[in-house]
Amino acid sequence: MTNVLNPCDEVDRVPGIYLRSKFAFSPLEDVVEKEVYLKVAPWLDNNFVYINCSWRGLTEVPRNLPTNVEALNLGFNEIRRVGASDFLSYPNITWLIFNANCLPVLFETAILPPCNSDLHIEPGALQHLAHLKFLGLADNNLREFPRQLPTSIKGLDISFTLLGDVTAQLRLLSGLSILISAGNCDHYRNVCPKNFTLTQALSSSLQILDLNSNDWKMIPGYLLGNQLKIFTLSLNPYRRLRKNDFVNATSLEVLVLNIIACTTRKALIIEDGVFDPLPHLKYLNLSLNAVQFYRAEYLKTTKILKSWIFLVIV
């Protein structure tokens, strides 16, 4: 077992935008995406004292790390339990990446072995991290949403977990502006271990929402508030874009709805006027879809056409 006293790389300073692209998000290959992220979260442009503890075979949170650590990567280890005192010595943590410490059996890969137990985070284990802005919990056998999270959290990644309805818990994070919850239903392998869902609107501050590869059978318009800037809902089994689906998302700049036909095996139907409420839209991706009843007059803002990517069957 790796020495847990200090098994990690030397302290370094890295920009948050680097951490975002490396650990947390799946960035679009478009300059618009980076611009929007920095507009939503200007703290991403800061430099953080970063310590890399990933891929060390750790079974517990390391002790005796530099206490000034601001970004800590504990991903791809074998830590199954987070105790109430594990982070007491690191009060300045702003980024905490805890991905893939207990990979769900149903989502196992050739890189990592599956985990037959659950990841357990004790209530209040992260509560004292008053500066925590981003928490990455993706790719874990996580069945219970962590309790008593600090309200300072602005970004959260709970992709590829076994969570069900976490609406009530997320509504407690009043400042949440970035939510990534992708991959909770793998339609390619017909694997939907638990029906992840959100039943009510979340924080009014929400500006980035990634719900790729789940089991959404229609656009969840009630989640799309007027502050939302980026919304992705690819690899879901909905078949129709309705005229009022985006009526509240008037600030939307990036919309990604690709690879829908692969999950439904039928054409994606787009109703007239569906994109009309989106005057600020800069990037629209409907690639790898069979699109039925597409007409050029659906779009009244010609600048969007410059960044459309299509595989269209009319």
C-alpha positions in Angstrom: 0.0 0.0 0.0 1.3 3.5 -0.8 2.5 5.6 2.1 -0.4 7.9 3.0 1.8 10.4 4.8 2.8 12.2 1.6 2.7 10.1 -1.6 1.9 12.9 -3.9 3.6 15.1 -6.5 5.2 18.4 -5.6 3.1 21.5 -5.1 2.6 23.5 -8.2 0.4 26.4 -9.3 -2.1 25.7 -12.2 -5.0 27.7 -13.6 -8.5 26.6 -12.8 -9.3 26.4 -16.5 -6.7 23.6 -16.8 -8.3 21.7 -13.9 -11.7 22.1 -15.5 -10.6 20.6 -18.8 -8.4 17.9 -17.2 -10.6 16.5 -14.5 -14.1 17.8 -14.4 -15.7 18.6 -17.8 -15.8 17.4 -21.4 -15.0 20.7 -23.1 -16.4 21.5 -26.5 -13.8 22.1 -29.1 -14.9 25.7 -29.6 -13.5 28.9 -28.3 -17.1 29.9 -27.4 -17.2 27.2 -24.7 -14.1 28.5 -22.9 -15.4 32.1 -23.0 -18.7 31.1 -21.5 -17.1 29.1 -18.7 -14.9 32.0 -17.7 -17.9 34.3 -17.8 -19.9 32.0 -15.6 -17.0 31.2 -13.2 -14.3 33.9 -13.3 -12.5 32.0 -10.5 -11.6 29.4 -13.1 -9.0 31.9 -14.3 -7.2 31.9 -10.9 -4.0 30.0 -10.2 -4.3 27.3 -7.5 -1.8 25.5 -5.4 -2.2 22.1 -6.8 -1.2 18.7 -5.5 -1.7 15.6 -7.6 -2.4 12.4 -5.6 -4.1 10.5 -8.4 -3.2 6.9 -9.3 -1.3 6.2 -6.1 -3.3 3.2 -4.8 -4.3 5.1 -1.8 -6.9 3.7 0.6 -7.3 6.8 2.8 -6.8 10.5 2.5 -3.1 11.4 2.7 -1.8 13.1 5.9 0.9 15.7 6.1 0.3 17.3 2.8 1.1 21.0 2.6 -1.7 22.8 4.5 -1.9 25.6 1.8 -3.2 23.2 -0.8 -6.0 24.7 -2.8 -6.6 22.1 -5.5 -6.3 18.4 -4.5 -6.7 15.5 -6.9 -7.4 12.2 -5.2 -8.9 10.6 -8.3 -8.3 7.0 -9.4 -7.4 5.6 -6.0 -9.1 3.1 -3.7 -10.4 5.3 -1.0 -13.8 3.9 0.0 -14.6 6.1 3.1 -14.2 9.8 3.8 -14.1 10.5 7.6 -15.1 13.6 9.5 -11.5 14.5 10.2 -9.8 13.7 6.9 -9.7 17.2 5.5 -9.4 19.2 8.8 -5.7 20.0 8.0 -6.5 21.4 4.5 -8.9 24.4 5.1 -8.0 26.2 1.9 -9.2 23.5 -0.6 -11.1 25.1 -3.4 -11.0 22.2 -5.9 -11.5 18.6 -4.6 -11.4 15.8 -7.2 -12.4 12.5 -5.9 -13.4 10.7 -9.1 -13.1 7.0 -9.6 -12.2 5.7 -6.1 -15.0 3.1 -6.2 -16.0 2.4 -9.8 -19.6 1.0 -10.1 -19.6 -2.6 -11.3 -22.0 -1.7 -14.1 -19.7 1.0 -15.5 -16.4 -1.0 -15.2 -13.7 -0.3 -17.7 -10.5 -2.0 -18.9 -8.5 0.6 -17.0 -10.0 0.2 -13.5 -11.4 -2.8 -11.6 -15.0 -2.6 -10.3 -15.8 -1.8 -6.7 -18.1 -4.2 -4.9 -18.6 -1.9 -1.9 -20.0 1.7 -1.7 -18.3 5.0 -1.4 -19.3 6.4 2.0 -18.8 10.1 2.9 -19.6 10.8 6.5 -22.1 13.6 7.2 -20.2 16.8 7.6 -16.9 15.4 6.4 -16.5 18.4 4.0 -18.6 20.9 5.8 -15.6 22.9 7.2 -14.1 23.5 3.7 -15.5 27.0 3.6 -13.6 27.9 0.4 -14.7 24.7 -1.6 -16.0 25.8 -5.0 -15.8 22.6 -7.0 -16.3 19.0 -5.9 -15.8 16.0 -8.3 -17.4 12.8 -7.3 -17.8 11.1 -10.7 -17.3 7.4 -11.4 -18.1 6.2 -7.9 -20.4 3.6 -6.3 -22.2 6.5 -4.6 -25.7 5.7 -3.6 -26.2 8.4 -1.0 -25.7 12.1 -1.6 -23.1 13.6 0.8 -24.8 15.4 3.6 -23.9 18.8 5.1 -21.9 20.0 2.1 -20.5 23.5 2.4 -22.8 26.1 0.8 -19.7 27.7 -0.9 -19.9 25.0 -3.6 -20.5 26.4 -7.1 -19.6 23.4 -9.2 -20.4 19.7 -8.7 -19.8 16.6 -10.8 -21.9 13.5 -9.9 -21.6 11.7 -13.2 -21.5 7.9 -13.4 -22.8 7.3 -9.9 -25.8 5.4 -8.6 -27.7 8.3 -7.3 -31.5 8.5 -7.8 -33.5 11.7 -7.1 -31.2 14.2 -5.5 -33.4 17.3 -6.1 -33.8 18.1 -2.4 -30.1 17.9 -1.6 -29.0 20.0 -4.6 -31.6 22.7 -3.7 -29.6 23.2 -0.5 -26.6 24.4 -2.6 -28.1 27.9 -3.2 -25.0 29.1 -5.1 -24.6 26.2 -7.4 -23.8 27.4 -10.9 -22.3 24.3 -12.6 -23.9 20.8 -12.4 -22.5 17.8 -14.3 -24.5 14.7 -14.0 -23.8 12.7 -17.1 -23.6 9.0 -17.7 -26.0 7.7 -15.2 -27.8 5.6 -17.8 -25.8 3.8 -20.5 -28.2 3.2 -23.4 -25.5 1.6 -25.6 -25.3 -1.3 -23.1 -28.9 -1.0 -21.9 -27.6 -0.2 -18.4 -29.7 2.1 -16.2 -28.9 1.0 -12.7 -31.0 3.6 -11.0 -33.2 6.3 -12.5 -31.4 9.5 -11.8 -33.8 12.4 -11.9 -34.4 16.0 -10.9 -38.0 16.8 -10.2 -37.9 20.5 -9.4 -36.0 23.6 -10.5 -32.6 24.0 -8.8 -30.6 27.0 -7.8 -31.5 30.2 -9.6 -27.7 30.7 -10.1 -27.4 27.6 -12.3 -25.6 28.5 -15.5 -24.1 25.3 -16.8 -26.0 22.0 -16.8 -24.8 18.7 -18.3 -27.3 15.8 -18.3 -25.7 13.7 -21.1 -26.4 10.0 -21.2 -29.2 9.7 -18.8 -32.8 8.6 -19.3 -34.6 11.9 -20.1 -37.5 11.2 -22.4 -38.3 14.9 -22.9 -36.5 18.2 -22.4 -36.7 19.1 -18.7 -37.8 22.7 -19.3 -38.4 23.3 -15.6 -34.6 23.0 -15.0 -33.7 25.6 -17.6 -33.8 29.0 -15.9 -33.1 32.4 -17.3 -29.5 32.4 -16.1 -28.5 29.2 -17.9 -25.6 29.6 -20.4 -24.6 26.1 -21.3 -27.0 23.1 -21.6 -26.1 19.6 -22.9 -28.6 16.7 -23.2 -26.9 14.3 -25.6 -27.4 10.5 -25.6 -30.9 10.6 -24.1 -34.0 8.9 -25.5 -36.2 11.9 -26.2 -37.5 12.2 -29.7 -39.0 15.7 -30.1 -37.9 19.3 -29.5 -41.1 21.2 -28.6 -41.8 24.8 -29.3 -41.8 25.8 -25.6 -38.9 23.6 -24.4 -36.5 26.5 -24.2 -38.9 29.4 -23.5 -37.3 30.2 -20.1 -33.7 29.7 -21.1 -33.4 33.2 -22.7 -29.6 33.6 -21.7 -28.5 30.3 -23.3 -25.3 30.5 -25.4 -24.3 26.9 -25.9 -26.8 24.0 -26.6 -25.6 20.5 -27.3 -28.2 17.9 -28.3 -26.3 15.4 -30.4 -26.4 11.6 -30.9 -30.1 11.3 -30.0 -31.0 9.1 -32.9 -28.5 6.5 -31.7 -30.5 6.0 -28.5 -34.0 6.1 -30.0 -33.3 4.6 -33.4 -35.8 7.1 -34.8 -35.6 10.6 -36.2 -35.4 13.7 -33.9 -38.5 15.8 -34.6 -38.0 19.6 -34.3 -41.1 21.7 -34.1 -41.3 25.2 -35.6 -39.9 28.0 -33.6 -38.2 25.9 -31.0 -35.0 28.0 -31.0 -36.7 31.4 -31.3 -36.5 32.2 -27.5 -32.7 32.0 -27.6 -31.4 35.3 -28.9 -27.9 34.8 -27.3 -27.3 31.3 -28.7 -23.7 31.1 -30.2 -23.2 27.3 -30.5 -25.8 24.7 -31.4 -24.7 21.1 -31.9 -27.2 18.6 -33.4 -24.6 16.4 -34.9 -25.0 12.7 -35.5 -28.8 12.9 -35.5 -31.4 12.0 -38.1 -33.5 15.2 -38.1 -37.1 15.1 -39.3 -38.9 18.2 -40.6 -35.9 20.5 -40.5 -36.4 23.8 -42.3 -34.1 26.8 -42.5 -36.8 29.1 -41.2 -36.6 27.5 -37.8 -33.7 29.8 -37.2 -34.3 33.6 -37.1 -30.7 34.4 -36.1 -28.3 33.7 -38.9 -25.2 33.9 -36.8 -26.0 30.5 -35.3 -25.7 28.8 -38.7 -21.9 29.4 -38.6 -21.4 27.0 -35.8 -24.0 24.4 -36.6 -22.7 20.8 -37.1 -25.2 18.5 -38.8 -25.8 15.1 -40.1 -29.3 15.7 -41.4 -31.8 13.3 -42.9 -35.0 15.1 -44.0 
